Amino acid sequence: MTPKAQTDSRAKNWKPAPGNLVLEVSGLAVLDDRRVAVAIRKGEIWILDGVYDEPPKNVTYKRFATALHEPLGLIWKDDSFYTVQRSELTRIRDVNGDGTADEYLTVAKGWGVTGHYHEYAYGPKLDHEGNLWLTLNIGLGLKKEHKARAVHEPTLGFSQGRWRGWGMKCTPDGKLIPVCAGMRSPSGIGVNRAGDMFYTDQQGNWVATNTLHHMREGAFFHHVEALASMNLPGSPIQGIKNIPNGLPFPEAVKRMPQLKPPAIWFPYKKVGQSATDIMLDNSGGKFGPFDGQFFVGEFTQASMQRVFLEKIDGQYQGACFPFREGFASAVLRMDQGTDGSVFVGLTNRGWSSLGTASYGLERLIWTGKTPFEIKEMRAQPDGFELVFTQPVDPKTALDPNSYKLKRYTYNYHSSYGSDEILTKDLTFEKLSVSEDGLKVRLKVKDLRELYVHELEAKGVQNQHGQKLLHPQAYYTLNRIPKR
């Protein structure tokens, strides 16, 4: 279902949309076991029927809504669509039942729009209490005409549009509440099984590499220009007077108590270059062995990553893994179908991505065969525990030469991105395999909090002699568990 673009699509079953519809998917909502709805970047919502057919040769397209301003998200709730436009959160309904929207209601507004092109607004996503969450891009390099419409923080000297770089929630009664700050380009929002909200950010100034963060009240993440709104009424963050610029990130966290580390660092190029949407696998195993984990979209590499999270000492942390590559274009939006399959909305917006098409919609279906993968990487007081999807071969799993492990961190600074710094190769003191062969304990010297611990397990095989499909794992160790 990838429409014709300037180049051919990689998808085998692509079929062009009608009337030269440019299906640049910017929002995606599964409706039922026949239909999905897509928002497109140029301001429309379309309902597609027949999308589960294999192959999808008879998909029908019906335009539902028009004249939206760059909608960058979509959900279906209470017989209505909700989307975040550049300047407001909007509810869209078909009141008279003719299949076309006839009511557009402003649910919430109040953030700044200076006219800068980079002021994207994303969402919404729904939490377990009925709140709608959205995230707001920083404007990068505001000019004089933009600053005239911005707010200014005099102590730090930052100017940005009102609440730019913030995560916000809209309560069921329509109150817009600023929750957390420090975002650069927060294009993905997701909720885990526990009901906690997360967002992804993209590498740039103040942002060392792509990240996944737990959104909670009063947290500051990394991009300091969001602090332009720090003194506005309702801000849960106050009193930041100094920014630790040019330090290793762990040292910056020590010096700035409000600075909260990400739950996941995605090492640059190794696990993506521009993280996008977050999707919880809530299929109960219909999408494979990763039920309850997150999948994260990737723009530049036209791929998806997988994330395992755990909570240690009240803080989220965990491991990210490569998952699937080769999508037809940049992966911007994802939603899980009623059968567990995943619909993937694509658009590269004219920016570069590895996919050869400019836009489209694809569906990812589990084959039913369980791949040999590292399912989980869990922190231990003296190392890590690996959980596999299939029993391992004890000989290879107990061989220290089957693994490589190193740790590193990043600089926290105003420059664009960061190299990996303070890198150290780690050694294993002891390896052990569980009786069922599904777990391997790695006893490791020199663990370090607030560092990424990068594992390669290229030598590990399962009991049939197969190697891991993805032998890489990248664990963000914010807290070492207590004994």
N, C-alpha and C positions, 0 to 999 in steps of 0.2 A: 504494500500500500504506500510505497514511496513515489510521489509524483515525479514527473520529468523535471529535471533541473538543467543547468548549463552542461552538466556532465551526466553520464549514465549512472543509475543507481546500482548499488551492490545487491539489492534485494532481488531474489529470483522471481517473485510474484508481484512486482510493482504494477500498479495500474494508475494512470493519471487521474487526478480529481477533475470533476466537470468544470467547464467554463474557465479554464486556466486558473483555477483556485490555487493560490500559493499557500500551501498548508505548513506555514512556519509555526510549529506547535509551541506555544508559550504557556499553555495551561492544559491540563488533562484530567478528566474525571470519568471513571467507569460508572455507568448508570445501571446496567443489569447484564444478563447473560446474552444480550444481542448488541447493545449499543455502548458507545463511548461518546463523550463530548470533548471537543477541543476548542480552546481559545487560540487565536492566531495573533501574531505580533501586531498586525496592522488593524486590529480592533474589532474582530468579529468572534462569535461563538458558533460552531457548527456541530450538529449531531450526526454521527456516522452509525449506520445500521448494518448488520451482517458482518461485523468485524471479527467474529470468532470462526467464521467459515474457513475451512482449509482445502484448497487455497482460497484467499479472500477475493474472489473474482466478481462478486456481485454486491459490493459495498455501495450503499446509497448515502448521499450527502444532503443535509437540509440545514440551511442557514437559520439560526435561532435568534441571534442578536447582532447588532451593528453599532457603529459610531462610538466604540470604546477607545480610550486613550492608552495604548500599550498595556493591555492586561497581561500580567506575568504570574498567573496562577489561576486555579479554578477548582471549586468543590461544589458538590450537589448536596443540599441540606434542606429539609422541610419543603420539598417541592419548589425549590429555588436554586439558582446558581449564585455563587458568591465569587467575586474576583476583585483583586486589587488593581485599580487603575493608577496612573501616575500620581493623581492627587486625592484619591478617595478609595474606600472600601465600598463596594456596590453590591446590592441584592437585585437580581434580575429574575422576573417571573413571567409566565404565560398565564394571564388571568382568564382570558376568554376561551382557552383550550383549543386554539387553532394551530398550535405548534410553533408559534412565533412570539418572541418576547414583546409584551406591551406595557411592562412596568419596570422602570429603572429607579431604584431608591438608594439614596446615600445612607449607608449604615454608619460610617465614621469618616472623619477627615480631621485635618489639623496639623499635618506635617508640612514642611516648607517645600516649595517648588520655585527655584530661582531662575529656571530656564536652562540650566546646564544640562548637556546631553546625557551625562552619566548618572542622573538622579533617578535610577530605576527603583521601583517599589514592587515587592514580591509578596505573594500569598493569595488567599489565606490558607492556613492549616488549622484544623480543629483539635483542641485538647479534650481531655476527658471530663472537664467541667463545663464544656460548651463555649469556651472562649475561642475567638478567632485570632490567630497570630499572624503578624506580618513583619517584614524586615525592610529596611530602607538603605539604599546605597549612599555612600559618600559622593559628593561632587568633587571631581579631581581637578585641581588647579582653577579655582574660581577666578573669573575676571571681574573688573570693576562693576559691570552691570549686574553680575550675579551677586556680588557682595552687598549691593544696595538692597537686595531682598533677603539677605541672610541674617542670622543672629551672630553676635560677637561675644566672645568670652575674654575679658580684658586681662586677666592674670596670665593666661597661657598664650593669648593673642590669636586664637583660632576663630575663623569665620566659616559657617556652613549654613545651609538651609535648616530650618527648625526641625529638630529630631533626626537629622540625617546621620546615618551610621548607628541607628538604634533599632532594637527589637521592641515591638509594641504588641499589646493584646487588646482586643475589643471584647468587652464583657457582653453577656447575653442581653443586657439592657442598653447596649450601645455606647458605653463609656470607653474611651480610648486611653490606655494606660501605658506610659513608657516603663519598660521593665529593665533593660540592660543595654549597654553601649559598647562602642569600640569596633564596629563592623566596617569592613571596606566594601566588599561586593558580595553580599549575603544572599545568593540566588537560590539556595535550597533550605527548606524548612521541613522538619519531620517530628513525629512523636513516637516514643517507644511504648512497649507494653505497659510500663509503669505509669504512663501519662506524662512523662517529662518531655520537654520540648528541646529541640536541637536545631542548629543551623550550620551551614557550610560557609566558609570564606575562601577567597582566592588570593593567591600570592600578589604582592605589590609593596608599596611603601608601608612600613610598619608591620607587614605581614610576611613572615619568613618563607612560608610555603603554604599550601592549601591545608585547611583545618576543619575539624568538626567540633562544635562547642555546645555545651549544655547551657541553655538560656535559663537564667533565674534572676530574681530581683536583686538589683544593685551590683551585678557583675560587670566588670569592665574587661574587654578582651584584648584588643591590641591597637586599633587605629585611633590615634589621639585626637584627630580633628572632630570626632564625634563629641568630644568634650565641649565644643562650642555651645551645646544645649544644656550643659551641666547645671546652670543656675536657673533654668526655667522652672516655673511652678510645676510640681509633680515629679521632678527628677529624683530618682532614688540614689543618685551619685552626687556627692558634693565634696569640696575641699581638696581636690587634687591640685597641687601647686607646682610640682616638679615632675618632669618626665625623664626617666633613665634612658637616655639615647646612646646607643653604641656599646651595650653590654651583652654578654651571653644571656639568653632568656632566663635561665634559672636565677641568675644574679638580679635581673630586673624584677622578677617576682618577689624576691626578698626585699628589695628597696621600695616597691610600690604595692602595698597590701591589696589594693583594689584590683590589680592585674591578675586575672584568673587564667591558668593554662588551658589549652584546648584538651578535650577528651581524647582527640586523635590528631596527630600530625600525619599528613600524607606526604612522604618524601618526594620531592619534586622530580617529575618525569618517571620515577620508579613506580609511583602509584598516582598517576595523573598530573595534569598541569593546570586545571581550572575546574574545581569541583562545583557541581550543580545540585540537583534535586536529591532528597532523602526519602527512601521508601522502606517501610517496615515489611519484612516478609511475614505476613499474617495468615499464611495459607495452610498451616497445620501439616506441612510436608508435601503439599501438592506442587511446590516449586523446587523440591529437592531437600537436601538435609540441613538447610540453614534457617529453619523456622525460628522467628524471633529476632533475627539479626537484621541489620540495616544494609541496604544497597544504596550506593551513592553514584550519581551520574557524573560523567566527565565530558567536558566540552571539547577541548583541543584534541584529545586522543580518541574521541568517539567511542567511549568504552564505559564500563561500569566497574566499580570497586565494591568489595564486601567488608563489613565492619562488625567485629565482635566487641561488645562492651561489657564491662563489669564495674561494680561499685566497691571501692576500697576506701575505708575511713571517710565515707560520705562523699567521695569524689569519683566521678566517672573517668574511666580510662580503658584502654583495650588495644586491640590489634586491628590493622587493616591489611587486606589481601587483594591482589588482582583477581578479577572475576571473569569478565567477558569483554572482548574487543571485536572490532570489525563492523560496528554499526554504520549505516549509510551516511550519517552526518553527526554533528555534535549532539550529544545526549543532554537535553535540557529538562525534560519532565518525564516522570514515571508514575504509573498507577497499576495496582494489581487487579487482574480480572477475577470474575467470580469462580473461575476454574483454577486459580492459582497462577496462571500465566501472567506475564508482565507486558503491559503496553508501554512503549517507549516513544516519547515525542521528541522530534529532531528539528533543529534549525541552527545554522551557523551564522545567521545574521550578516553574512558577508565577511565575518572573521574566519580565520583559517581553522580547519579541523581535518583529521585524517580521512573522514568519510568523503566519498566522491560526490555525493548529492548535496544540495543546499538545504534541504528540508525533507520532512516526511514523518510517517508513523509506522513503527514496526512492532511486532509481537514476539516475545521471547518465551518459548515453551520448553519445559523440562522434558528430556527424552525418556525419563523413567530409570535411567542408569545412574547409579550413585558414583560420582567421581572420587578418586583417591585424593583427598585434600586435608590440609590442616583446618579442622572445623573451628577450633578455639585455641587461643594462646592465653593462658591464665598466669597472673603474677603469683609468685610464692615468696615467702620470706628469704629464701636462699636461691632463687632462680625462677624458672618457669615450668608450667605443665602444659604440654601439647595434647590436645584431644583430636583424634583423627576420625575421618568418616568410615574408615575400614581398618581392620586389624593390621598392625605392622609386622614385618619380618623382624624378629628380635635381633638377629645378627647385625643387620644394617642399622637398626634403631639404637643399638648399644655401642656402635662404633663412633667415637668422637670425631673421626674424620668425615662422617656423614653430614656434619654441621659446621657452619661458620656463624659467629655471633660478634657483633660490634655495637658500640653505642656512640651517639653523637647528639649535639644540640644545635641551636641556631643563634644568630645575633638578633637582638631586638634593637632596631634602628630605623631611622627615617629613610634609608635607602630602599631601593626596590629589591625585595626578596633577600635571601641569605643563602650562602653556601652552608654545607654541613661543617660544623666546627667542633673542636675538642674531641676528635674521633679516637676511640681506643678499641682495639681488638680484645675480646674477652675469652677466658679459658673455662673449660668445664672441669669441675671437681669430681662429679659422679653422674652417671646416667642410669635410669631404671625404667623398666617397661611393666605396665600393669598385667595382671593375669589374662585379661580378655584381649590384650594387645592393642587397645584403643587409646591408651594414654602413655606418654613418655614424660618422665621428670628429668629436667635439666638442672643440675646443681651448678651454679655459676658464681665466679668471683667478681667482685667489683661492680655490683649493680649500682646505679646512680639515679636518684629521683630527678624528675623533670627532664629526662633524656629519652630519646628514641632508642630502642634496642632492636636492631635489625638482624633477623635470622634468615639464613639460607640452609635448607635441609635437602640438598640435592642428592645426597646419598641414601636417603631413607626409601625403602621399598615396602610395598604391602606383601601379604603372604603369597601372592601370585607373581611376585617379581616385578610389579609395575612401580614406576617412580611417581612422585607427586605431580599432579597436573600443574600446580603452582607451588613451588618449593619456598617461596618468599613469604615472610611475615614481618610486620613492622609494629612493635609494641610501644605505645606511649606510656611510660612509667611515671605517673605523677606521685604515687604513693607506693612504697614497699610495704606489703602486708606485715603486720606484727606476728610474731611467733605465738 
